[in-house]
Amino acid sequence: MAEELALKGEDEHRRTGTDWWAEARGIFWLVLAVLGFHSLVAKPFYIPSESMMPALLVGDRLVVTKYPYGYSYVTPTFHILPFIDGRLFGSLPKRGDIVIVTPTDARTDYIKRVIGLPGDLVEMHGGILYINGKAVERERLGMRALKVDDNLKCDPDHYPGALGRDATGALVCNVQIVRETLPDGASYDTIDIGPTTADNFAPLRVPAGHVWLMGDNRDNSADSRMTIAQSGLGGAVPIENIGGRAEFITFSLDGSASWNPLSWAGSFRSGRAGNSLHPDRPEE
């Protein structure tokens, strides 16, 4: 009887002990599921630059969906595949969509707006965009005061004369907002700082299987207008390089948070969570 009780106790001990192999398998499948979701369905994205202001600010966190345009070699979360021609279940983005793009032979994701589709003739003169020989409709909406914080510093080299104070005395960055409306009716706000070298480029035909991308912060964006050496996209981008579509902002941080958890709550920007990143369209 004593031997039976001893054996029973040993069995119970073995059953209640940690099965490290089972734990490792569980973690492996969990990580695989997360990577699969990020690669095929949606993933979070962090905005590190000012190129898409005013729609997106440095410190914004957003959701990017992977499936709207199909899947390509840049779809996996980790960009380790070489360029592979074609897309699975592929479709073209619409003019005005905000997309994630990875330049060929690069591992860094950019976020830009789709301006030109395959076959479009795009050009820019004096800061005015032309598509297929027709000037894109522009409406000047006046100045907008963007709150200055640790993530939006209003550097005078990029925003000359824009730094000021609002009625409460808080520092703001005063920028000129111009509303653009593309030929299919998609409209969105851009920032016009003034005449720059980026305001002009000769007519270019977007090749088949490519798109022309630009940032909304027109005078502070390295996009299809800039060469790879200038940290731009080097012209029209193959559709295979599009990694997904930006959907909405989840939350935004002003950069003031430190290691101290007590500082975290105060670093959240108000009024940005849930903002849609789709352009306004006539049918919406």
Secondary structure, DSSP 8 states (H G I E B T S, - for coil): -HHHHHHHHHHHHHHHS--HHHHHHHHHHHHHHHHHHHHHTEEEEE--SSTTTTTS-TTEEEEEESSTT-B-TT-SSS--S------BT-----TT-EEEE--TT----EEEEEEE-TT-EEEEETTEEEETTEE-EEEEEEEEEEE-BTTB---TTTSTT-EEE-TTS-EEEEEEEEEEE-TTS-EEEEE--S--GGG-EEEEE--TTEEEEE-SBGGG--STTS-GGGTS--SSEEGGGEEEEEEEEEEEB-S---SSGGGTGGGB-TT-TT-B-S-B-TT-
